[in-house]
Each structure stands twice: as structure tokens, then as C-alpha cells.
Amino acid sequence: MRAKIFGGLVCLVAVALIGLPAIAADDDGDKPKFKTKQVMKEAFKGPLLKKVAGGDGSAEDAKKLHAMLVALSKNEPPRGEEESWKELTGALVKAGKAAVEGDADASAMLKKASNCKACHSKHKPS
């Protein structure tokens, strides 16, 4: 019984830690600066994410990408569970922050976190 309770607590803490970067990354208020469609168009379909993840983006590009990813994490998921949305967008925010800070692993983090199918299979509206 204790093992089940301990395991449940460990899972709860892990979920909280995964979602924490998305919550703590931006203190500008609760209203997102960019809508999901705008982030998809400018960052994912446009060149912004590819430039930053490829190492060709400027510091300004990294800051804009990070701001867009933070806004994305604050938007409500078009469909699917909010917990999954927070987990997926939290990874994007963490990777974007690493890019802003000049972390050497930022490129790999962005490429891994920006897996379109992982998010679209759960959250893209029909």
C-alpha cells in the first residue's frame, strides 16, 4: 500500500515539474500574446523554428520563438486533455528558453520537442 501511495506521489511531482516551465516562464499575465494558429503559421510552418533549431537564428529570433512558445502553452488545447497539452508545450517552452540562453543542447531540445505528430494526434482539431 505504501509503495502505491509513494508511486502516486512521485508521478504527481513529476507532472508538476514538467508543467512548471510553461507556468513560470512568463509573468506577463494570463492572456497569451499569440493565438495557436498564429504560432503554427509563423513559428512551425514558417522559418522561425527551423532557423533557431538549425543554429542559424539570431538572438532576436530565439527571443521571438520563446515568446511564441510561451503563448502557445497558455492557450487552451483545441481538443484533447489539458494535462497532455501542458506537458507537450512545457517541453517546447523549456527548449525555447534554452535557445535564448545559448545552451548547446537547445537545438536538439527544440527538434525533439517540436514533434508535430505527437501534438497533432492528440490536440489538432478535426
N, C-alpha and C positions, 0 to 999 in steps of 0.2 A: 504494500500500500504506500509506504514511504517513497519507494522508487517511482511510482506513478506520479505522486504529487511533485517530487523533485523534478522529474522529467517534464511535467507540465509547466512548472515554473521556469525551467531552462528555456523551453520553447517560447514562453511569453516574453522573457527577457530578450531572446534573440530577435523576435518580431519587433519589439520596441526599438532595439538598436539598429535594425535595418531601416526602419522608418524615420529614425531621428535625423539623419542628414537632410531629408526632404523638409522636415518641420523647422529645423534650426538654421537652415541655410540662408534664409532671407527674412529679415524682420520688418519689411516694409508694409506689413499689414496682411490681411487675409485675402484680399482681392488680387487675383492673378493679373499680371501686366499683359500677357499674351493668351489668346484662346488656343485651344488644342489644334484647330485647323491651321491657324497661322504658324504655330510651331512646326507642324508637319510640313507645311509648304516651304517655309524659309530655312529651317534647320535640316530636316531629314531629306526632303526631296530636292531642296536647293543645295548649294555647295558648302554651306557653313560647317556642318558636322564633318563632312569629308575633308575639308581643309584643316580643321583643328585636329581631327584624329590622325590625319596624314602627316602632321607636323609642319604644314605649310601655312597655317593660320597665324595671324598676328595676335598680340595680347588683347587688342580690341575685339577680335573675332572670338577669342576664348571667353572674354567677359560677356559678350552678347549671347553666345551659346549657353553659358551658365545661367544667365538671367532667363533665357527662354526655357531651359530645363527646369528651373525652379518654378516658373509659372505653370509649366505642364504638370508638375507634381501637385500644385494647388488646385488645378481643375478637377472637376468630378469626372469619373470614368464614364464614357458614353454608354457602356454596358459592362456587365461583369461585377465582380466583388471589389469593393473599395480597398480591402486589405491587399489584394494582389496588385492593384494599381499603385498603392503606396510603396510596395516592395520593388516593383519594376522601375517606377520613376525615381525612387530613392537611390537606386544604383546609378541612374543617369545623372542625378544631381551630384552625387559623390564623385563620379568621373569628371563632370564638368568643373567641379571645384579643384580637382587635381590638375586639370589643364590650366586653370587660371593661376594656380600656384607654381606651375612649371615642373610638376612632378614627372619624372622619367617614365613612370608607368601609365601616365594619363592616356596615351594613345591606345594602348592595349585595353585599358579600362573602358574607354569610350566605344571601341569596336565591340567589346563583349556586351556592354550594357545596351547598346543600340540595336539589338537583335529584333528586327521588325516583326518576324513571325511570333516570337514569344509574347509580345504585347498585343498584336493584332488578332491572334487566335482567341484571346480572352476578352478584349475590350473594344475592338473596332465595330462600329455599328453596321448592321446588315444593309 
